[in-house]
Amino acid sequence: MLTTPERHLIEQPGLTTTVPREYVHRAALSEVLLAAWEKTGTDAFTVSAQWPRSHSFYTSEHDMHDPLLLCETIRQCGLLLSHTGYDIPFGHHVTWSRLQYSLNPQAMRVGATPAEITLHVTCTDIRRHRTVPTSMVMHFEAVRDNSLLAVASIRFSIHPPAVYERLRSGRADAVRLSESAPIPPDPVSRSVAGRRRRRDIVLAPTQERWRWQLRVDTAHPVLFDHPLDHVPGMLLLESVRQAGHALEPSWGALMPTSMDVSFNRYAEFDTPCWIEAEISSPGPVVARRSVRVNGLQSGTFAFTAMTEMTDMASV
């Protein structure tokens, strides 16, 4: 059921605000990217978002918006619509099992004003326990200035608190686990990771080529906007991007223009997670390379990913 504040935002476009931060599981209002939403049909919605011209973590390199800003927007949409469109109570846990996106790099250019994004969302494969959804797939078409920006989808499950406690087997205390997480090892160089700030680097070097240890800094103000009991999906996506760049830093400035990521298990704080990458194929043109990235922890795959890294000089 549409709540009064959100319906009012849609009907009064002259008002400037964001959706409540609780709906997108953010502590900082500055990290809320969504402005309004409305239901447009059975299991169909429209969500409006705004991307800043500059962000503290999702930086605008070479006058291009960061593709992971799209992923964070999708993450927030999934949470917002779960709560408002499907009445999922606060306290329930949303767990990704797959994320896919493909974007038009030409539409990612930073303009003279913040980017206004419209997302057309359709929900499918909805499974319910009684009347409450337990899993679904959300499909997205993101539009900017009447041009298609990206297509994407996420598959996720929804767990009530008691179910999540059993699923996590004593690892659901976010505050305790965040505070007791090991100090992250020293990072790779900025040029290898393709990041300007040391604290934004999520890879640490190892003795093996194209293999790194995942750096988990639970004090990071964006990736850990609030305490979590496991490594967040956005940090794992960042490791895919950085590993794709670290394969060969001399390739230049690279943008992950597509990703297909399967999340197989929770990545924990107290056990090293190893990030491995390899070139899958050079792609049809030199400016694009397909890269495979895996995250391994305790001998099993925490996630597997394919990404296409595109040379921004070619865009």
VMD Tcl script that draws the C-alpha trace (Angstrom):
set ca {
  {0.00 0.00 0.00}
  {1.34 3.45 -0.83}
  {1.99 5.56 2.22}
  {0.86 9.17 2.33}
  {4.33 10.80 2.37}
  {5.54 8.91 -0.74}
  {2.33 9.51 -2.68}
  {2.60 13.20 -1.79}
  {6.16 13.33 -3.12}
  {5.07 11.87 -6.45}
  {2.10 14.21 -6.80}
  {4.06 17.32 -5.83}
  {7.23 17.19 -7.97}
  {8.20 20.70 -6.96}
  {9.12 19.47 -3.47}
  {12.72 18.48 -2.90}
  {13.42 15.65 -0.47}
  {14.55 12.01 -0.25}
  {12.83 8.85 0.84}
  {13.29 8.11 4.56}
  {16.77 6.74 5.20}
  {15.31 3.81 7.16}
  {13.74 2.48 3.94}
  {17.18 2.10 2.31}
  {19.06 0.99 5.44}
  {21.32 4.01 5.63}
  {22.37 5.95 8.71}
  {23.57 9.06 6.83}
  {21.01 11.14 4.98}
  {23.78 12.17 2.57}
  {24.00 8.55 1.36}
  {20.31 8.33 0.37}
  {20.09 8.44 -3.44}
  {16.33 7.91 -3.90}
  {13.85 10.78 -4.01}
  {10.38 9.27 -4.56}
  {8.48 6.26 -5.82}
  {5.07 5.18 -7.03}
  {3.30 1.98 -7.94}
  {2.52 1.83 -11.65}
  {0.97 -1.63 -12.00}
  {0.86 -5.11 -10.55}
  {4.39 -5.67 -9.23}
  {5.59 -2.62 -11.17}
  {7.01 0.63 -9.82}
  {8.77 3.82 -10.84}
  {11.53 5.19 -8.62}
  {13.32 8.52 -9.02}
  {16.93 8.96 -7.95}
  {19.55 11.66 -8.06}
  {23.29 11.17 -8.40}
  {25.60 13.90 -7.11}
  {28.21 15.30 -9.44}
  {30.81 14.22 -6.90}
  {30.63 11.52 -4.22}
  {33.10 10.79 -1.42}
  {33.46 7.10 -2.38}
  {31.73 6.57 -5.74}
  {34.00 9.09 -7.37}
  {33.41 10.71 -10.75}
  {36.61 9.85 -12.61}
  {37.36 11.40 -16.01}
  {34.01 13.23 -15.91}
  {32.10 9.94 -15.74}
  {29.75 8.76 -13.00}
  {30.87 5.64 -11.18}
  {29.00 2.47 -12.32}
  {28.91 1.29 -8.71}
  {26.71 4.29 -8.01}
  {24.19 2.46 -10.20}
  {24.64 -0.66 -8.05}
  {24.07 1.30 -4.85}
  {20.96 2.85 -6.40}
  {19.67 -0.63 -7.25}
  {20.46 -1.84 -3.73}
  {18.45 1.03 -2.27}
  {15.55 0.39 -4.66}
  {15.38 -3.24 -3.59}
  {15.12 -2.27 0.06}
  {12.72 0.63 -0.49}
  {10.24 -1.40 -2.53}
  {10.50 -4.41 -0.22}
  {9.36 -2.23 2.67}
  {6.88 0.06 0.93}
  {5.63 -2.06 -1.95}
  {5.49 -5.43 -0.20}
  {5.15 -4.46 3.48}
  {8.34 -6.20 4.59}
  {8.78 -5.16 8.25}
  {11.90 -3.41 9.50}
  {14.24 -5.91 11.10}
  {13.93 -8.42 8.25}
  {17.17 -9.15 6.40}
  {17.60 -8.93 2.62}
  {20.26 -11.21 1.10}
  {21.39 -10.91 -2.53}
  {22.03 -14.10 -4.48}
  {22.68 -12.49 -7.87}
  {23.22 -9.05 -9.41}
  {23.49 -8.25 -13.11}
  {23.83 -4.96 -14.93}
  {24.86 -3.60 -18.30}
  {25.13 0.11 -18.91}
  {25.59 2.61 -21.68}
  {28.85 4.42 -20.86}
  {27.89 7.41 -23.00}
  {25.01 8.09 -20.60}
  {27.35 8.12 -17.58}
  {28.92 11.49 -18.30}
  {28.83 14.03 -15.49}
  {26.74 17.04 -16.44}
  {26.43 20.59 -15.19}
  {23.84 19.49 -12.61}
  {23.24 16.31 -10.59}
  {22.02 13.38 -12.70}
  {18.27 12.75 -12.48}
  {17.62 9.02 -12.89}
  {14.26 7.29 -13.39}
  {14.11 3.57 -12.69}
  {11.29 1.44 -14.05}
  {11.09 -1.63 -11.84}
  {9.26 -4.91 -12.42}
  {9.20 -7.68 -9.81}
  {8.95 -11.33 -10.86}
  {9.39 -14.84 -9.43}
  {7.88 -13.70 -6.13}
  {7.73 -16.49 -3.57}
  {5.74 -16.05 -0.39}
  {5.30 -17.60 3.02}
  {1.64 -17.00 3.67}
  {1.32 -13.42 2.41}
  {4.88 -12.20 3.02}
  {7.45 -12.43 0.19}
  {10.49 -14.59 0.96}
  {12.33 -14.05 -2.34}
  {11.95 -12.24 -5.65}
  {13.72 -10.86 -8.69}
  {13.66 -7.14 -9.47}
  {14.30 -6.00 -13.04}
  {15.39 -2.41 -13.70}
  {15.48 -0.08 -16.66}
  {17.33 3.08 -15.70}
  {16.66 6.16 -17.82}
  {18.46 9.49 -17.86}
  {17.39 12.42 -20.03}
  {15.01 10.13 -21.94}
  {17.88 7.80 -22.89}
  {18.45 4.27 -21.61}
  {21.22 4.37 -19.03}
  {21.29 0.72 -17.93}
  {19.40 -2.53 -17.54}
  {19.88 -4.56 -14.37}
  {18.38 -7.19 -12.13}
  {18.81 -8.47 -8.59}
  {17.66 -11.72 -7.05}
  {17.33 -11.72 -3.29}
  {15.84 -13.52 -0.32}
  {14.11 -12.00 2.70}
  {14.58 -13.48 6.17}
  {12.62 -12.69 9.34}
  {14.88 -12.05 12.38}
  {14.40 -15.52 13.89}
  {15.19 -17.23 10.57}
  {18.23 -15.02 10.05}
  {19.53 -15.83 13.53}
  {19.39 -19.55 12.73}
  {20.90 -18.98 9.29}
  {23.83 -17.04 10.71}
  {24.52 -19.57 13.52}
  {25.54 -17.07 16.17}
  {27.02 -14.50 13.76}
  {24.12 -12.05 13.67}
  {25.41 -9.53 16.26}
  {26.40 -6.73 13.89}
  {27.83 -4.37 16.51}
  {30.00 -7.00 18.19}
  {31.27 -8.47 14.94}
  {32.03 -5.08 13.38}
  {33.93 -3.92 16.45}
  {35.94 -7.14 16.73}
  {36.88 -7.41 13.05}
  {40.63 -7.78 12.41}
  {42.64 -4.73 11.38}
  {42.84 -4.82 7.56}
  {46.26 -5.51 6.00}
  {48.16 -2.83 4.10}
  {46.64 -2.16 0.66}
  {48.03 -2.45 -2.82}
  {49.19 0.82 -4.34}
  {46.74 3.43 -5.54}
  {47.83 2.91 -9.14}
  {47.18 -0.84 -8.94}
  {43.71 -0.44 -7.41}
  {42.76 2.55 -9.53}
  {41.73 4.49 -6.41}
  {42.99 7.86 -5.20}
  {42.49 7.38 -1.46}
  {44.23 4.68 0.56}
  {41.23 3.89 2.73}
  {39.09 3.19 -0.38}
  {41.39 0.35 -1.52}
  {39.87 -3.06 -0.75}
  {42.73 -5.28 -2.00}
  {45.93 -6.26 -0.17}
  {48.90 -7.82 -2.01}
  {49.90 -11.49 -1.77}
  {52.87 -13.46 -3.07}
  {50.80 -14.72 -6.01}
  {50.15 -12.76 -9.17}
  {46.52 -11.81 -9.74}
  {45.57 -12.89 -6.21}
  {44.83 -10.50 -3.37}
  {43.43 -10.55 0.14}
  {40.18 -8.67 0.62}
  {40.61 -5.66 2.91}
  {37.63 -5.17 5.20}
  {37.70 -1.82 7.00}
  {34.61 -1.76 9.22}
  {35.34 1.90 10.00}
  {34.86 2.95 6.37}
  {32.21 5.72 6.44}
  {30.39 4.62 3.25}
  {30.87 0.86 2.93}
  {30.07 0.54 6.64}
  {27.60 3.37 7.05}
  {26.22 1.31 9.96}
  {27.37 -1.89 11.74}
  {27.03 -5.12 9.74}
  {27.53 -8.77 10.66}
  {29.21 -9.75 7.37}
  {31.07 -8.20 4.44}
  {28.52 -6.13 2.49}
  {27.75 -6.82 -1.14}
  {28.87 -3.35 -2.20}
  {32.37 -4.01 -0.84}
  {32.50 -7.28 -2.82}
  {31.44 -5.43 -5.98}
  {34.20 -2.90 -5.32}
  {36.69 -5.77 -5.09}
  {35.55 -6.96 -8.53}
  {36.14 -3.51 -9.99}
  {39.55 -3.11 -8.35}
  {40.67 -6.63 -9.30}
  {39.68 -5.93 -12.91}
  {41.87 -2.86 -12.84}
  {44.74 -4.54 -10.95}
  {45.14 -7.28 -13.55}
  {47.04 -4.80 -15.69}
  {47.12 -1.21 -14.39}
  {48.85 -0.04 -17.57}
  {45.57 -0.56 -19.44}
  {44.59 2.90 -18.22}
  {41.38 4.20 -16.68}
  {38.82 1.39 -16.80}
  {35.08 1.35 -16.15}
  {33.14 -1.83 -15.29}
  {30.39 -1.40 -17.88}
  {28.76 -4.73 -17.02}
  {28.78 -7.24 -14.18}
  {27.19 -10.58 -13.46}
  {27.81 -11.57 -9.85}
  {26.56 -14.62 -7.96}
  {26.72 -14.45 -4.16}
  {27.07 -17.98 -2.81}
  {27.64 -17.48 0.92}
  {28.21 -14.75 3.47}
  {31.77 -13.42 3.55}
  {32.87 -13.25 7.18}
  {35.14 -10.76 8.94}
  {37.36 -13.16 10.88}
  {38.64 -15.34 8.02}
  {40.74 -14.14 5.06}
  {38.85 -13.83 1.79}
  {41.01 -14.23 -1.30}
  {40.23 -12.37 -4.51}
  {41.41 -14.03 -7.70}
  {41.09 -12.61 -11.20}
  {41.91 -13.58 -14.75}
  {41.22 -12.26 -18.22}
  {38.41 -14.32 -19.69}
  {38.69 -12.87 -23.18}
  {40.09 -9.67 -24.68}
  {36.68 -8.77 -26.08}
  {35.82 -7.79 -29.64}
  {37.89 -4.63 -29.38}
  {41.04 -3.85 -27.41}
  {39.17 -1.20 -25.41}
  {37.01 -3.87 -23.73}
  {38.15 -6.88 -21.75}
  {36.09 -9.57 -20.06}
  {37.42 -10.44 -16.63}
  {36.52 -13.29 -14.27}
  {36.80 -12.58 -10.53}
  {36.26 -15.05 -7.69}
  {36.14 -14.54 -3.94}
  {37.24 -17.58 -1.92}
  {36.90 -18.02 1.82}
  {37.52 -21.18 3.84}
  {37.99 -23.14 0.64}
  {34.65 -22.25 -0.94}
  {33.44 -19.55 -3.31}
  {31.88 -16.63 -1.45}
  {31.09 -15.08 -4.85}
  {31.85 -15.49 -8.54}
  {31.75 -12.64 -11.04}
  {32.20 -11.69 -14.65}
  {32.78 -8.08 -15.59}
  {33.54 -6.17 -18.76}
  {36.17 -3.50 -18.20}
  {36.00 -0.68 -20.73}
  {38.73 1.84 -21.40}
  {37.17 5.22 -20.63}
  {39.37 6.88 -23.24}
  {37.38 4.98 -25.86}
  {34.00 6.28 -24.65}
}
mol new
graphics top color blue
foreach p $ca { graphics top sphere $p radius 0.5 }
foreach p [lrange $ca 0 end-1] q [lrange $ca 1 end] { graphics top cylinder $p $q radius 0.2 }
display resetview
